[in-house]
Amino acid sequence: MLAAIKIWNTSGISFDMDAQERRKVFLTNALALFVAIYTFAVALNDFFIVEYYLAGYRRLAISILMFLIPYLNSKKHFNLSKSIFLFLPSFAQFGIPILIGDITESQFIWFQYVAAIFCSVPFLLFNQEKDRGLIILFFTYYLLITLFIDRGLLYALETPLQPAISDYISDFNRYKFPPLFIALFSSATLMWYNNTNYKYEKILKKTNLELNEMQEELISKNEEYEAINRNLEAMVEERTKQIKSKNSQIIDYAYINAHKVRGPLARIMGLINISEYSNDPEELKNIFDKLRPPSQELNVIIDEINRTLEEGNSNDVEEK
C-alpha cells in the first residue's frame, strides 16, 4: 500500500527538474490522491448510508478522474494535469448539480466554502513566474463560483428555500463575507509565500553557482599543486641521484687516497728524508734514481683520479 502511494505521489518527478517544479508536481499528485480517497469514501456513504445515488455517482466519477493526474504527470503534461485537477472535480461537484437540478439546501452553505478554499490552490500548484495566466484564470474561476454559486443554485432549485436558509443567504456578513475572506486571505498568503520562496530560491541558486565555481577553482588549484608536487618529487629524486653519485666519487677518492696514493707518497717522502742526511753525490744520485718509480706510480694514480672525477661529471651532465 505504501509503495503504491509512493509511486502515485512521485509520478512524473525526475532529477533534471528544479526543486520548485518537483515540489509542485508532488503536491498535484498528493492532492489528487487525497481527493480520490475522500470522494470515494463519501460516495460509499452516498450509496449505502444516505442512498443519495446521483451525488454518489458524481463523487465516484471524481475519484476515478483523479487517476488521470499521476498518469498525465508521468507523460510530462504537468499544466494539463493541474488544469484537470482544478476544473473537472469542481464542474462535477458544482456544475452538474445545477445543470440537472439535483440541489439540496445544504449545498448553499458548504459549496461556497469549498470554492473559497480552492481559490488559493492555483498559487500552490502553478509556478508564479511562468504560469501567471493559469493562476489568474483558475483564481478568477473559483472566485466567481464563491460569489455567484448561490445564484446558480437558486436558478436550478425547483422548490422554495426554507425561511431559515433564505434569511441566512440574504445576510451578506454571515453568508458571503467569511468565504470571501478565506478566499482572499489564503490566496494572498500563498502569493506572499511563493514570492518569498522564489526570492530565497534565487539566492540559493546564486550561492550554489558561486560554490560550484569555487569548487571548480579549488579542483584546478589542487591539480596545479599536485603537478608541482610531482615536479618537486622528480627534482628531489634527481638531486638524490646526484648526491649519491658525488658520494660514490668521494668514496672512490677516499679509497684511492687510502690504499694507492699513500704507498708511493710515503716512499718518496722517505727517500727525501734520507737525502737530507747524505752529502755523497753517488748516494744522492742513487736516491734520486729510486724516486723515479714511485713518482711515476703516483702520476698514474693521479690520472686515474682525474678520469674518475671526469666520468662522474659527464654522468651528471647527461642526466641533466
C-alpha positions as CSV (number, residue, x, y, z in Angstrom):
1,M,0.0,0.0,0.0
2,L,2.7,2.4,1.0
3,A,4.7,1.5,-2.2
4,A,1.6,2.3,-4.3
5,I,1.2,5.7,-2.6
6,K,4.8,6.5,-3.2
7,I,4.6,5.6,-6.9
8,W,1.4,7.8,-7.2
9,N,3.0,10.8,-5.4
10,T,6.3,10.7,-7.3
11,S,4.9,10.1,-10.7
12,G,6.4,12.4,-13.2
13,I,9.2,13.6,-10.9
14,S,12.7,13.4,-12.3
15,F,16.1,14.6,-11.1
16,D,16.6,17.0,-14.0
17,M,13.7,19.2,-12.7
18,D,14.4,22.0,-10.3
19,A,13.3,21.8,-6.7
20,Q,10.2,24.0,-7.1
21,E,8.8,22.1,-10.1
22,R,9.4,18.7,-8.3
23,R,7.5,20.1,-5.2
24,K,4.6,21.3,-7.3
25,V,4.3,18.0,-9.2
26,F,4.4,16.2,-5.9
27,L,1.7,18.4,-4.4
28,T,-0.5,17.9,-7.5
29,N,-0.2,14.1,-7.2
30,A,-0.7,14.2,-3.4
31,L,-3.9,16.4,-3.6
32,A,-5.3,14.2,-6.4
33,L,-4.8,11.2,-4.1
34,F,-6.5,12.9,-1.2
35,V,-9.4,14.0,-3.3
36,A,-9.7,10.5,-4.8
37,I,-9.8,8.8,-1.4
38,Y,-12.1,11.4,0.1
39,T,-14.6,11.4,-2.7
40,F,-14.6,7.6,-2.8
41,A,-15.4,7.4,0.9
42,V,-18.2,10.0,0.6
43,A,-19.5,8.1,-2.5
44,L,-19.7,4.9,-0.4
45,N,-21.7,6.9,2.2
46,D,-24.0,8.2,-0.5
47,F,-24.6,4.7,-1.9
48,F,-25.0,2.7,1.3
49,I,-25.9,5.1,4.1
50,V,-28.0,8.1,2.8
51,E,-28.9,6.4,-0.5
52,Y,-28.2,9.6,-2.5
53,Y,-27.3,7.9,-5.7
54,L,-26.8,10.9,-8.1
55,A,-24.3,12.5,-5.7
56,G,-22.7,9.1,-5.2
57,Y,-22.1,8.7,-8.9
58,R,-20.7,12.2,-9.3
59,R,-18.2,11.6,-6.4
60,L,-17.3,8.2,-7.8
61,A,-16.6,9.8,-11.2
62,I,-14.4,12.5,-9.5
63,S,-12.5,9.7,-7.7
64,I,-11.9,7.9,-10.9
65,L,-10.9,11.1,-12.8
66,M,-8.1,11.6,-10.2
67,F,-6.2,8.7,-11.7
68,L,-5.6,10.9,-14.7
69,I,-3.4,13.2,-12.7
70,P,-0.4,11.0,-12.0
71,Y,-0.7,9.4,-15.5
72,L,-0.5,12.9,-17.2
73,N,2.4,13.9,-14.9
74,S,4.2,10.7,-15.9
75,K,3.8,11.8,-19.5
76,K,5.2,15.3,-18.6
77,H,1.8,17.0,-19.2
78,F,2.1,19.0,-16.0
79,N,0.0,22.0,-16.7
80,L,-2.7,19.8,-18.2
81,S,-2.8,17.6,-15.1
82,K,-3.1,20.7,-12.9
83,S,-5.8,22.2,-15.0
84,I,-7.8,18.9,-15.0
85,F,-7.4,18.7,-11.2
86,L,-8.7,22.3,-10.8
87,F,-11.6,22.2,-13.3
88,L,-13.2,18.7,-13.6
89,P,-13.9,18.0,-9.9
90,S,-15.4,21.4,-9.5
91,F,-17.5,21.0,-12.6
92,A,-18.7,17.6,-11.5
93,Q,-19.4,18.8,-8.0
94,F,-20.8,22.3,-8.7
95,G,-21.8,22.4,-12.4
96,I,-23.6,19.1,-12.9
97,P,-26.0,19.5,-9.9
98,I,-27.0,22.9,-11.3
99,L,-27.4,21.5,-14.9
100,I,-29.6,18.6,-13.8
101,G,-31.4,20.4,-10.9
102,D,-30.1,18.0,-8.3
103,I,-29.9,20.6,-5.5
104,T,-30.1,20.3,-1.7
105,E,-30.3,23.2,0.7
106,S,-27.1,22.2,2.5
107,Q,-25.2,23.0,-0.7
108,F,-26.0,26.7,-0.2
109,I,-23.8,26.5,3.0
110,W,-20.8,24.5,2.0
111,F,-20.4,24.9,-1.8
112,Q,-19.0,28.5,-1.4
113,Y,-16.5,27.4,1.3
114,V,-15.1,24.7,-0.9
115,A,-14.8,27.1,-3.8
116,A,-13.2,29.7,-1.5
117,I,-10.6,27.2,-0.4
118,F,-9.8,26.2,-4.0
119,C,-9.2,29.9,-4.8
120,S,-5.7,29.5,-3.3
121,V,-4.9,26.1,-4.8
122,P,-3.6,27.6,-8.2
123,F,-1.0,29.5,-6.3
124,L,0.1,26.3,-4.7
125,L,0.3,24.2,-7.9
126,F,1.5,26.6,-10.6
127,N,4.8,28.4,-11.0
128,Q,4.1,32.0,-10.1
129,E,6.7,33.3,-12.5
130,K,5.9,31.1,-15.6
131,D,2.2,30.3,-15.3
132,R,0.6,33.6,-14.2
133,G,-2.1,33.3,-16.8
134,L,-3.3,29.9,-15.5
135,I,-3.2,31.2,-11.9
136,I,-5.3,34.2,-12.7
137,L,-7.7,32.0,-14.8
138,F,-8.4,29.5,-12.1
139,F,-8.3,32.0,-9.2
140,T,-11.0,34.1,-11.1
141,Y,-12.9,30.9,-11.8
142,Y,-13.2,29.8,-8.2
143,L,-13.8,33.4,-7.0
144,L,-16.7,33.7,-9.4
145,I,-18.1,30.4,-8.0
146,T,-17.6,31.7,-4.5
147,L,-19.5,34.9,-5.3
148,F,-22.3,33.5,-7.5
149,I,-22.8,29.8,-6.7
150,D,-25.9,30.7,-4.7
151,R,-27.5,32.4,-7.8
152,G,-26.9,29.2,-9.8
153,L,-28.3,27.0,-7.1
154,L,-31.4,29.3,-6.8
155,Y,-31.8,29.2,-10.6
156,A,-31.8,25.4,-10.6
157,L,-33.8,24.9,-7.4
158,E,-37.4,23.8,-8.1
159,T,-38.8,24.3,-4.6
160,P,-38.7,27.5,-2.4
161,L,-36.0,27.6,0.2
162,Q,-36.8,27.2,3.9
163,P,-37.2,30.6,5.6
164,A,-34.1,29.9,7.8
165,I,-31.9,29.2,4.8
166,S,-33.4,32.1,2.8
167,D,-32.7,34.6,5.7
168,Y,-29.2,33.2,6.1
169,I,-28.1,33.7,2.4
170,S,-29.6,37.2,2.4
171,D,-27.3,38.2,5.3
172,F,-24.1,39.3,3.5
173,N,-21.9,39.5,6.6
174,R,-22.8,35.9,7.7
175,Y,-23.1,34.3,4.3
176,K,-20.7,36.0,1.8
177,F,-18.0,37.7,3.9
178,P,-16.5,34.6,5.6
179,P,-15.8,32.6,2.4
180,L,-14.6,35.7,0.6
181,F,-12.2,36.4,3.4
182,I,-11.0,32.8,3.3
183,A,-10.5,33.1,-0.5
184,L,-8.6,36.4,-0.5
185,F,-6.6,35.8,2.7
186,S,-5.4,32.3,1.7
187,S,-4.6,33.4,-1.8
188,A,-2.7,36.5,-0.6
189,T,-0.8,34.3,1.9
190,L,0.2,31.8,-0.7
191,M,1.2,34.5,-3.1
192,W,3.4,36.1,-0.5
193,Y,4.9,32.7,0.4
194,N,5.6,32.0,-3.3
195,N,7.3,35.4,-3.8
196,T,9.4,34.9,-0.7
197,N,10.2,31.4,-1.5
198,Y,11.1,32.4,-5.1
199,K,13.5,35.1,-3.8
200,Y,15.2,32.7,-1.5
201,E,15.5,30.1,-4.2
202,K,17.2,32.7,-6.5
203,I,19.6,33.5,-3.7
204,L,20.2,29.8,-3.1
205,K,20.8,29.1,-6.8
206,K,23.2,32.0,-6.9
207,T,25.0,30.8,-3.8
208,N,25.2,27.2,-5.3
209,L,26.6,28.6,-8.5
210,E,29.3,30.5,-6.7
211,L,30.1,27.4,-4.6
212,N,30.3,25.3,-7.7
213,E,32.7,27.9,-9.3
214,M,34.8,27.9,-6.1
215,Q,34.8,24.2,-6.1
216,E,36.0,24.0,-9.7
217,E,38.7,26.6,-9.0
218,L,39.8,24.6,-5.9
219,I,39.9,21.5,-8.1
220,S,42.0,23.4,-10.7
221,K,44.4,24.7,-8.0
222,N,44.6,21.2,-6.5
223,E,45.6,19.8,-9.8
224,E,48.3,22.5,-10.2
225,Y,49.6,21.8,-6.7
226,E,49.7,18.1,-7.5
227,A,51.7,18.8,-10.7
228,I,54.1,21.0,-8.6
229,N,54.4,18.2,-6.0
230,R,55.2,15.7,-8.8
231,N,57.8,18.0,-10.2
232,L,59.3,18.5,-6.7
233,E,59.4,14.8,-6.2
234,A,61.2,14.4,-9.5
235,M,63.6,17.2,-8.6
236,V,64.3,15.6,-5.2
237,E,64.9,12.2,-6.8
238,E,67.3,13.8,-9.3
239,R,69.1,15.6,-6.6
240,T,69.3,12.4,-4.6
241,K,70.8,10.6,-7.5
242,Q,73.4,13.4,-7.9
243,I,74.3,13.4,-4.3
244,K,74.6,9.6,-4.4
245,S,76.9,10.0,-7.4
246,K,79.0,12.6,-5.6
247,N,79.2,10.4,-2.5
248,S,80.3,7.5,-4.7
249,Q,83.1,9.7,-6.1
250,I,84.1,10.8,-2.7
251,I,84.2,7.1,-1.5
252,D,86.2,6.2,-4.6
253,Y,88.6,9.1,-4.0
254,A,89.0,8.2,-0.3
255,Y,89.7,4.6,-1.3
256,I,92.3,5.6,-3.8
257,N,93.8,8.1,-1.3
258,A,93.9,5.5,1.5
259,H,95.2,2.5,-0.5
260,K,97.1,3.8,-3.6
261,V,98.3,7.3,-3.0
262,R,99.8,6.8,0.4
263,G,102.2,4.0,-0.7
264,P,104.2,5.8,-3.4
265,L,103.9,9.1,-1.5
266,A,105.4,7.5,1.7
267,R,108.3,6.1,-0.3
268,I,109.0,9.4,-1.9
269,M,108.9,11.2,1.4
270,G,111.2,8.6,2.9
271,L,113.8,8.9,0.2
272,I,113.7,12.7,0.5
273,N,114.3,12.4,4.2
274,I,117.3,10.1,3.6
275,S,118.7,12.5,1.1
276,E,118.9,15.2,3.8
277,Y,121.5,13.2,5.8
278,S,123.8,12.4,2.8
279,N,126.4,14.6,1.1
280,D,127.7,11.8,-1.1
281,P,126.9,12.6,-4.8
282,E,126.8,9.0,-5.8
283,E,124.5,8.1,-2.9
284,L,122.2,11.1,-3.7
285,K,122.1,10.1,-7.4
286,N,121.1,6.6,-6.3
287,I,118.4,8.1,-4.1
288,F,117.0,10.2,-6.9
289,D,117.0,7.2,-9.2
290,K,114.9,5.4,-6.7
291,L,112.5,8.4,-6.6
292,R,111.5,7.9,-10.3
293,P,109.4,4.7,-9.9
294,P,107.1,5.9,-7.0
295,S,106.8,9.3,-8.8
296,Q,105.6,7.6,-12.0
297,E,103.3,5.4,-9.9
298,L,101.9,8.5,-8.2
299,N,101.4,10.1,-11.6
300,V,99.4,7.1,-12.8
301,I,97.2,7.2,-9.7
302,I,96.5,11.0,-10.2
303,D,95.5,10.3,-13.8
304,E,93.1,7.6,-12.5
305,I,91.6,10.0,-10.0
306,N,91.1,12.6,-12.8
307,R,89.4,10.0,-15.0
308,T,87.1,9.0,-12.2
309,L,86.1,12.6,-11.5
310,E,85.6,13.4,-15.2
311,E,83.3,10.3,-15.6
312,G,81.2,11.4,-12.6
313,N,80.8,14.9,-14.1
314,S,79.9,13.6,-17.5
315,N,77.2,11.4,-16.0
316,D,75.8,14.4,-14.2
317,V,75.7,16.4,-17.4
318,E,73.9,13.6,-19.3
319,E,71.3,13.2,-16.5
320,K,70.6,16.9,-16.6
